[in-house]
Every structure is written in C-alpha cells, then in structure tokens.
Amino acid sequence: MALDCGTAFAKYLLCFFNFIFFVAGGLVLALSIWLAVDNTSFLLLTRVSENESLQEFNQPSVMEHGAYVLIVAGGLVFLIGFLGCCGAAMESRALLTMYGVMIIVIFLLEVTGGALGAVYKAETEEELQNFLKHTLKKYYSTPVQANSMTVAWNALMAELKCCGVNNYTDFQQATMWQANKSSEVVVPQACCVLRGDPMKFLPLDPLCTTNPNDENSYYLTGCYGRLMQWVENHVNVLMGIGIGVGLTELLSMAFAFCLCSSLGHKIK
C-alpha cells in the first residue's frame, strides 16, 4: 500500500531539510577535524593568516579550542541530519524513532533551560557575572600570549564598547595580563575608542592604554551591564528565534512520528 499524499509530503520534506543538515554538519565536522589535527595547513590553504586583523585568532590554542567546539556541534547536526534523512528515505521506523527521540530530548533541554533561566533570573545573572570575572581573572592575557578567552574578551569589548566586567579595575585581578603587560599600561587596547575596523584594535588616541579617560576609552563602562542592555534591546528578536526553532523542532517531531505511524499501518 502506497503512502497517502500527506504522509508522502512529510517524508519528502523530512528528506529535504535533513539532507541539508546532514551535508552542512558533515562539512563542519570534516573542516573542524582538519583544523584540530593540522591547523597550519588549514591556515595556509585558506590564507586566513594573511589578514592582519585576524592574527589573534590564528594562535594555536584559539584554533584548537574553536575546532573542538565545532566538532561537537558539527557531529550533532550530522547525526540528526543522518537519522532524519535516511530514516525518511529508507522508510525506517527505527531511524525515525531515534530521530524523533533526539529532537524531543533537545527540545525538552531547551524548554527546561529557558524555564530555569526565567525562574532563577537573579541567580542566572549572578552566575553570568561570576563566570565573566573568572575568565577575565584566570585567562585574559596580552595579544602576544593570546588564548581563546583573550580573543573572546577583546572581541566583546570592541563590539560592545566596554571595559572589563564592571570597569577597568577588573584587569588588576587578571594575573596573566598583569604578568605580561608593560608596567605603564592601565587598560587593554580593546577598551579604547577604536578607529577603523574594531577587530584591528587600533586606539584613536595612542595614549589611551596608559592614560585612559572618558573621551578616549570606555574604561568605566562594564561589559556585564552592556551585555544585559543588549539582551533587553533584542529580547523580541531572541524570543522570535527561540519560538521559530521550537516550532521547527515540533514540526519535525510530528512529521517523523506521523511517518512512523503510516509505515506501521503499511506493514500491517
């Protein structure tokens, strides 16, 4: 007995979208493994190392940390895409069931995380602030000794126009930065008012790092407050994205289990 029109539509829709996820996840997984195993040849081939504005991102520790994150993300997308695409194409109830269960688990984790974040908003904000302080204190360093956290902090400060967690005094606790910076330097370049591309970290005032003030830097503006302000300004967009992702997951679950049910009746 052939599949009915609605079930056939669900089958081909699952095949189409999950094939895209499968290919995208496979590409990300392959590139991230290559990056983790041999980042030198990757940089030479892509010529990303020739861009001076990205030099900090080319440090081995930065590349390796980024590669490991991408391996996990790419592997998850690859697996979900494989189960959904092959399960629908082969009309395999086992693969479709595994696909549906994985989507349910991810959906429940997202809902649980969102609910806990809303209920324990004050605790969540405090934990975020503590996390920012911990990473700055333990891992932030100068561009010469740049690691992934240093790069992330510099990008955050340059984009949000802020300095430290609460203000520039947080860098007094940054042990790696204090050990490697020049004695006269008070704030990193990323805390300054920058000219041109922010990712080049070029201060508008050359004296900013040694003599910061309200005009040449953001030394009294904390990144935690800026981050909270950014979230509040974009809360509608973030909620829209979250709802869109949730609806997509629900539709994927519905299509998968609908196809499973039809295949069960077909077998009977």
Order of alpha helices (4+ residues) and beta strands (2+ residues): alpha-alpha-alpha-alpha-alpha-alpha-alpha-alpha-alpha
